[in-house]
Amino acid sequence: LEAALGDLWSRGSRKHSRGSCTVCTFIMGESGCVHGRDCNFCHIPHASAGRKKLGMRRRLKLKAFAEAIEAAYRDDLDKFRAAAAVAGGRGPVFGG
């Protein structure tokens, strides 16, 4: 496998087939990864997960929003579920 992958192989690529590797964030950049084969991260292309990690500001905004819904509808489970279902959509405010 190592020979077949050539420049895509790295030390971190060993775990790729088990699905336990971590993607090298530099391999696809303009300069590539400076560590090459000695990189502890995977150089094999990965399918996009479709979702990126939310930034701290958005996470805090979502947390405050969830806490407000909980406080407002703590005593009415049906209204809480309805509000949570509406809030669960991915709108532009929260990164959708």
LOGU-294588 format. One record per atom (N, C-alpha, C): x, y negated, z; residue number from 1; atom name; residue in three letters. Coordinates in Angstrom, 2 decimals. Layout:
N
         x         y         z   zado   baza   baba
         X         Y         Z    NUM     CA    ala
...
***
This chain:
96
         x         y         z   zado   baza   baba
      0.83      1.20      0.00      1      N    leu
      0.00      0.00      0.00      1     CA    leu
      0.87     -1.26      0.00      1      C    leu
      1.91     -1.25      0.80      2      N    glu
      2.79     -2.41      0.90      2     CA    glu
      3.39     -2.76     -0.46      2      C    glu
      3.86     -1.77     -1.19      3      N    ala
      4.46     -2.01     -2.51      3     CA    ala
      3.42     -2.51     -3.50      3      C    ala
      2.22     -1.99     -3.43      4      N    ala
      1.17     -2.38     -4.36      4     CA    ala
      0.72     -3.82     -4.15      4      C    ala
      0.77     -4.28     -2.91      5      N    leu
      0.31     -5.63     -2.61      5     CA    leu
      1.36     -6.70     -2.87      5      C    leu
      2.60     -6.33     -2.94      6      N    gly
      3.66     -7.29     -3.23      6     CA    gly
      3.66     -8.46     -2.28      6      C    gly
      3.51     -9.68     -2.82      7      N    asp
      3.57    -10.89     -2.01      7     CA    asp
      2.38    -11.05     -1.06      7      C    asp
      1.32    -10.29     -1.30      8      N    leu
      0.18    -10.41     -0.39      8     CA    leu
      0.40     -9.65      0.91      8      C    leu
      1.41     -8.80      0.95      9      N    trp
      1.67     -8.03      2.16      9     CA    trp
      2.34     -8.89      3.21      9      C    trp
      1.95     -8.69      4.46     10      N    ser
      2.61     -9.32      5.60     10     CA    ser
      2.49     -8.38      6.78     10      C    ser
      3.24     -8.64      7.82     11      N    arg
      3.18     -7.80      9.02     11     CA    arg
      1.74     -7.74      9.55     11      C    arg
      1.05     -8.86      9.50     12      N    gly
     -0.33     -8.92      9.99     12     CA    gly
     -1.33     -8.20      9.10     12      C    gly
     -0.92     -7.85      7.87     13      N    ser
     -1.83     -7.16      6.94     13     CA    ser
     -2.03     -5.69      7.30     13      C    ser
     -1.21     -5.16      8.19     14      N    arg
     -1.32     -3.75      8.58     14     CA    arg
     -2.69     -3.41      9.14     14      C    arg
     -3.31     -4.36      9.81     15      N    lys
     -4.60     -4.12     10.47     15     CA    lys
     -5.78     -4.37      9.54     15      C    lys
     -5.53     -4.79      8.31     16      N    his
     -6.60     -5.17      7.39     16     CA    his
     -7.60     -4.04      7.15     16      C    his
     -7.13     -2.85      6.89     17      N    ser
     -8.03     -1.74      6.57     17     CA    ser
     -8.92     -1.34      7.74     17      C    ser
     -8.48     -1.65      8.97     18      N    arg
     -9.30     -1.37     10.16     18     CA    arg
    -10.25     -2.51     10.48     18      C    arg
    -10.08     -3.63      9.78     19      N    gly
    -10.93     -4.79     10.04     19     CA    gly
    -10.56     -5.55     11.29     19      C    gly
     -9.35     -5.34     11.79     20      N    ser
     -8.96     -6.01     13.03     20     CA    ser
     -7.84     -7.03     12.82     20      C    ser
     -7.68     -7.46     11.58     21      N    cys
     -6.64     -8.45     11.29     21     CA    cys
     -7.18     -9.87     11.45     21      C    cys
     -6.29    -10.82     11.47     22      N    thr
     -6.64    -12.23     11.51     22     CA    thr
     -6.04    -12.89     10.28     22      C    thr
     -6.85    -13.66      9.59     23      N    val
     -6.43    -14.29      8.33     23     CA    val
     -5.36    -15.36      8.57     23      C    val
     -4.35    -15.38      7.73     24      N    cys
     -3.34    -16.44      7.75     24     CA    cys
     -3.97    -17.67      7.09     24      C    cys
     -4.02    -18.76      7.80     25      N    thr
     -4.65    -19.96      7.26     25     CA    thr
     -3.76    -20.69      6.26     25      C    thr
     -2.53    -20.31      6.17     26      N    phe
     -1.59    -21.02      5.29     26     CA    phe
     -1.39    -20.34      3.94     26      C    phe
     -1.71    -19.06      3.83     27      N    ile
     -1.38    -18.31      2.62     27     CA    ile
     -2.04    -18.89      1.37     27      C    ile
     -3.23    -19.45      1.49     28      N    met
     -3.93    -19.99      0.34     28     CA    met
     -3.65    -21.47      0.11     28      C    met
     -2.84    -22.07      0.97     29      N    gly
     -2.52    -23.48      0.84     29     CA    gly
     -1.53    -23.73     -0.28     29      C    gly
     -1.26    -24.99     -0.56     30      N    glu
     -0.34    -25.38     -1.64     30     CA    glu
      1.04    -24.76     -1.49     30      C    glu
      1.59    -24.81     -0.29     31      N    ser
      2.94    -24.30     -0.08     31     CA    ser
      2.98    -22.83      0.30     31      C    ser
      1.83    -22.24      0.59     32      N    gly
      1.80    -20.85      1.01     32     CA    gly
      2.30    -20.71      2.44     32      C    gly
      2.51    -19.50      2.86     33      N    cys
      2.97    -19.23      4.21     33     CA    cys
      4.49    -19.18      4.23     33      C    cys
      5.09    -19.96      5.11     34      N    val
      6.56    -20.01      5.18     34     CA    val
      7.16    -18.75      5.80     34      C    val
      6.34    -17.96      6.50     35      N    his
      6.84    -16.75      7.15     35     CA    his
      6.87    -15.54      6.21     35      C    his
      6.14    -15.61      5.10     36      N    gly
      6.13    -14.53      4.13     36     CA    gly
      5.76    -13.19      4.75     36      C    gly
      6.53    -12.15      4.44     37      N    arg
      6.25    -10.80      4.94     37     CA    arg
      6.36    -10.69      6.46     37      C    arg
      7.05    -11.61      7.11     38      N    asp
      7.21    -11.57      8.56     38     CA    asp
      6.05    -12.22      9.31     38      C    asp
      5.08    -12.73      8.57     39      N    cys
      3.92    -13.40      9.19     39     CA    cys
      3.09    -12.38      9.96     39      C    cys
      2.67    -12.75     11.16     40      N    asn
      1.84    -11.87     11.99     40     CA    asn
      0.36    -11.92     11.62     40      C    asn
      0.03    -12.71     10.61     41      N    phe
     -1.35    -12.84     10.17     41     CA    phe
     -1.52    -12.21      8.79     41      C    phe
     -2.74    -11.86      8.47     42      N    cys
     -3.03    -11.12      7.24     42     CA    cys
     -3.01    -12.04      6.01     42      C    cys
     -2.31    -11.60      4.97     43      N    his
     -2.22    -12.34      3.71     43     CA    his
     -3.15    -11.79      2.64     43      C    his
     -3.85    -10.71      2.92     44      N    ile
     -4.79    -10.13      1.95     44     CA    ile
     -6.05    -11.00      1.94     44      C    ile
     -6.57    -11.35      0.75     45      N    pro
     -7.78    -12.18      0.70     45     CA    pro
     -8.95    -11.52      1.43     45      C    pro
     -9.71    -12.33      2.13     46      N    his
    -10.88    -11.88      2.89     46     CA    his
    -12.13    -12.49      2.28     46      C    his
    -13.22    -11.75      2.35     47      N    ala
    -14.51    -12.30      1.93     47     CA    ala
    -14.90    -13.36      2.94     47      C    ala
    -15.46    -14.43      2.46     48      N    ser
    -15.89    -15.50      3.35     48     CA    ser
    -17.00    -15.01      4.26     48      C    ser
    -16.92    -15.38      5.49     49      N    ala
    -17.95    -14.99      6.45     49     CA    ala
    -19.23    -15.79      6.22     49      C    ala
    -19.14    -16.85      5.42     50      N    gly
    -20.32    -17.64      5.13     50     CA    gly
    -20.55    -18.76      6.13     50      C    gly
    -20.07    -18.60      7.32     51      N    arg
    -20.24    -19.63      8.34     51     CA    arg
    -18.88    -20.00      8.88     51      C    arg
    -18.69    -21.26      9.05     52      N    lys
    -17.45    -21.72      9.64     52     CA    lys
    -17.70    -22.06     11.11     52      C    lys
    -16.66    -22.06     11.87     53      N    lys
    -16.77    -22.39     13.29     53     CA    lys
    -17.22    -23.84     13.43     53      C    lys
    -18.17    -24.07     14.31     54      N    leu
    -18.63    -25.43     14.56     54     CA    leu
    -17.58    -26.20     15.36     54      C    leu
    -17.47    -27.47     15.08     55      N    gly
    -16.56    -28.32     15.83     55     CA    gly
    -17.09    -28.59     17.23     55      C    gly
    -16.23    -29.09     18.07     56      N    met
    -16.59    -29.35     19.47     56     CA    met
    -17.77    -30.32     19.58     56      C    met
    -17.78    -31.37     18.78     57      N    arg
    -18.86    -32.36     18.86     57     CA    arg
    -20.21    -31.71     18.55     57      C    arg
    -20.25    -30.88     17.51     58      N    arg
    -21.51    -30.22     17.16     58     CA    arg
    -21.92    -29.21     18.21     58      C    arg
    -20.94    -28.47     18.75     59      N    arg
    -21.27    -27.50     19.79     59     CA    arg
    -21.86    -28.19     21.02     59      C    arg
    -21.28    -29.34     21.41     60      N    leu
    -21.80    -30.08     22.56     60     CA    leu
    -23.19    -30.62     22.27     60      C    leu
    -23.41    -31.07     21.04     61      N    lys
    -24.72    -31.59     20.65     61     CA    lys
    -25.76    -30.46     20.71     61      C    lys
    -25.40    -29.30     20.21     62      N    leu
    -26.31    -28.16     20.25     62     CA    leu
    -26.61    -27.72     21.67     62      C    leu
    -25.60    -27.73     22.51     63      N    lys
    -25.79    -27.34     23.91     63     CA    lys
    -26.74    -28.30     24.62     63      C    lys
    -26.55    -29.60     24.41     64      N    ala
    -27.43    -30.60     25.02     64     CA    ala
    -28.86    -30.44     24.51     64      C    ala
    -29.00    -30.17     23.23     65      N    phe
    -30.31    -29.98     22.63     65     CA    phe
    -31.00    -28.75     23.22     65      C    phe
    -30.28    -27.65     23.35     66      N    ala
    -30.83    -26.43     23.93     66     CA    ala
    -31.24    -26.64     25.39     66      C    ala
    -30.42    -27.37     26.13     67      N    glu
    -30.75    -27.64     27.53     67     CA    glu
    -31.99    -28.53     27.65     67      C    glu
    -32.14    -29.48     26.71     68      N    ala
    -33.33    -30.34     26.72     68     CA    ala
    -34.59    -29.54     26.43     68      C    ala
    -34.52    -28.62     25.48     69      N    ile
    -35.68    -27.77     25.17     69     CA    ile
    -36.03    -26.90     26.38     69      C    ile
    -35.00    -26.33     26.99     70      N    glu
    -35.24    -25.49     28.17     70     CA    glu
    -35.90    -26.29     29.29     70      C    glu
    -35.40    -27.50     29.54     71      N    ala
    -35.96    -28.33     30.62     71     CA    ala
    -37.39    -28.75     30.30     71      C    ala
    -37.67    -29.08     29.05     72      N    ala
    -38.99    -29.56     28.67     72     CA    ala
    -40.05    -28.46     28.71     72      C    ala
    -39.67    -27.24     28.37     73      N    tyr
    -40.65    -26.16     28.25     73     CA    tyr
    -40.39    -25.00     29.21     73      C    tyr
    -39.72    -25.27     30.29     74      N    arg
    -39.37    -24.23     31.26     74     CA    arg
    -40.60    -23.48     31.78     74      C    arg
    -41.70    -24.20     31.94     75      N    asp
    -42.90    -23.60     32.54     75     CA    asp
    -43.89    -23.05     31.51     75      C    asp
    -43.61    -23.21     30.22     76      N    asp
    -44.53    -22.74     29.19     76     CA    asp
    -43.75    -21.92     28.15     76      C    asp
    -43.76    -20.62     28.33     77      N    leu
    -42.95    -19.73     27.49     77     CA    leu
    -43.34    -19.80     26.02     77      C    leu
    -44.63    -19.92     25.72     78      N    asp
    -45.07    -19.98     24.32     78     CA    asp
    -44.53    -21.25     23.63     78      C    asp
    -44.63    -22.38     24.32     79      N    lys
    -44.11    -23.63     23.74     79     CA    lys
    -42.59    -23.58     23.61     79      C    lys
    -41.94    -22.95     24.59     80      N    phe
    -40.49    -22.81     24.53     80     CA    phe
    -40.08    -22.00     23.30     80      C    phe
    -40.75    -20.87     23.08     81      N    arg
    -40.45    -20.03     21.92     81     CA    arg
    -40.68    -20.77     20.61     81      C    arg
    -41.79    -21.54     20.55     82      N    ala
    -42.10    -22.29     19.33     82     CA    ala
    -41.02    -23.35     19.07     82      C    ala
    -40.61    -24.06     20.12     83      N    ala
    -39.57    -25.08     19.97     83     CA    ala
    -38.24    -24.45     19.60     83      C    ala
    -37.93    -23.32     20.20     84      N    ala
    -36.68    -22.63     19.90     84     CA    ala
    -36.66    -22.14     18.46     84      C    ala
    -37.81    -21.67     17.96     85      N    ala
    -37.88    -21.19     16.58     85     CA    ala
    -37.66    -22.33     15.59     85      C    ala
    -38.25    -23.49     15.89     86      N    val
    -38.05    -24.65     15.02     86     CA    val
    -36.60    -25.13     15.09     86      C    val
    -36.05    -25.17     16.29     87      N    ala
    -34.67    -25.63     16.48     87     CA    ala
    -33.65    -24.65     15.93     87      C    ala
    -34.03    -23.40     15.78     88      N    gly
    -33.11    -22.38     15.29     88     CA    gly
    -32.74    -22.54     13.83     88      C    gly
    -33.50    -23.33     13.09     89      N    gly
    -33.18    -23.57     11.68     89     CA    gly
    -31.89    -24.33     11.54     89      C    gly
    -31.21    -24.16     10.41     90      N    arg
    -29.93    -24.85     10.20     90     CA    arg
    -30.19    -26.13      9.43     90      C    arg
    -30.39    -27.19     10.13     91      N    gly
    -30.63    -28.48      9.49     91     CA    gly
    -29.34    -29.27      9.35     91      C    gly
    -29.39    -30.43      8.67     92      N    pro
    -28.19    -31.22      8.44     92     CA    pro
    -27.56    -31.79      9.71     92      C    pro
    -28.36    -31.98     10.75     93      N    val
    -27.83    -32.53     12.00     93     CA    val
    -26.82    -31.57     12.63     93      C    val
    -27.10    -30.28     12.55     94      N    phe
    -26.28    -29.29     13.22     94     CA    phe
    -25.42    -28.49     12.28     94      C    phe
    -25.27    -28.90     11.07     95      N    gly
    -24.32    -28.24     10.19     95     CA    gly
    -24.93    -27.30      9.17     95      C    gly
    -26.21    -27.39      8.94     96      N    gly
    -26.86    -26.47      8.01     96     CA    gly
    -26.78    -26.92      6.64     96      C    gly
***
